[in-house]
Amino acid sequence: MFRQVLQEVVEKTDGAIAAILMGYDGIPVEQYVDDDAVLDVETVGMEYSVILKMIRNAADMLDIGAAQEVAIRAERMTTIIRLVTDEYFLAVAVRPAGNFGKARYLMRLRSSELAASLA
């Protein structure tokens, strides 16, 4: 079920190359990488899980509520990360010319389904 959701998000988003459902501990639950993509999505997810922990701690310290979404735009890739539960997040990698708005929309739509399946 997880793989189907990840595949749908990637395939329905122009320019998306990969998606991963991962725990804050850096352990992946499931991933999907487009056939023509050359990306170590697990390493990307592990590195960003460290950053997400820092963002979560900062939001707690500032008493602004839980972070829900983070986007990291780099020269060759934009990574959109959506928190699914207190323990898991969904990340999607999109090429620079890709439609990251569509990725955000699809992630928001499917995150509650992922959360229910993780419970």
N, C-alpha and C positions, 0 to 999 in steps of 0.2 A: 504493500500500500504506500509506504513512504517513497519508494523509488518512482512509482507512478506519478505522485504529486510533484516530485522534483523534476522529472522528465517533462511533465506538462508545463511547468513554469519556464523551463529552458526552451522548449520547442515553440511555445506561444509568444516568446519575447524575442523580437528582432535583435540580433547581436549577442544574446546570452550564450555563454559557453559552458557554464557549469553551475551546479547547485549542490549544497551539502546541508544535511541536518546533523548538528553536532552538539555535544554536551559542553558545558563550560570547562569541564576537565580536559577537553581536547580530544575526547574519544568520539569518533564519528559513528552515527547511527546508520546513515545511508548517504550515498552520493550518486550523482549523475553527471557525466561529462560528455559533451557533444563529441561525436566521432572525430571531427577534424580539429579538435582543440588539443593543445599541448599545454597542460596545466596540472600541477600537483595540487589538487584541490584540498587534500588532507593537510598538507603543510600550510597552505593559506589559512585554512580554518583554525589550525592549532595556533598560529601566530596571532590571528585576530581574536581568538578566545581570551588571550592575555589582555589585549586592549579592552575588550568588553568588560572584563572584571574590573579594570580601572575606571571605566565609564560608570559602571554600576555603583562602585564605591563612591565616586564623586557625586553622583546624583543623590545617594543616601546622605552624604555629608552636607550637601546643600539643601536637603529636604525639599526637593523639587518633584519628587515622585519617580517612579521607575522609568528608565529609558525604554523606549519601545522600538526604535529604529535608528540605525547608524549607516551612513554612506561614506565610503572612502574612495575618493576619486584620485587615481594615479594616472600616469602618462599613458599606460597601455591597457588599463583595466579599471572599471568602477566596480566596487564590491558593495552590495547592499545587504545589510544584516538586519534581520527582524527577530526580536525575541519572541519565542513561542511559549515558553514556560519559564519558571525561575531557574530551571536547570538546562534548558536547551534553546538553541537558536538556529535559524535558517539563514544561510548566506547564498547569494547568487552573484556570479561574476559576469559582467557585461562588457563587451568591447566599447571603446570610446564613442563610436558612432551609433551604438545600440540604443534601444528604447528602455532606459532604466525606469521611466515612469510606469511603463507596462509591467515591468518586473515587480515594482513596488506594489502595484495594484493586485497582481496575481498572488504575491506573497501574503498580502493582507487578507485576501479572500480565503486562502487555503490554510493559514496558520491555525485557526481554531480547530480545523479537522485534524491537523497534525498534533495539536495539544491534546485533543480527546483520545487519540490513539496512543499517546505516550503515557497517559494516566493509568 
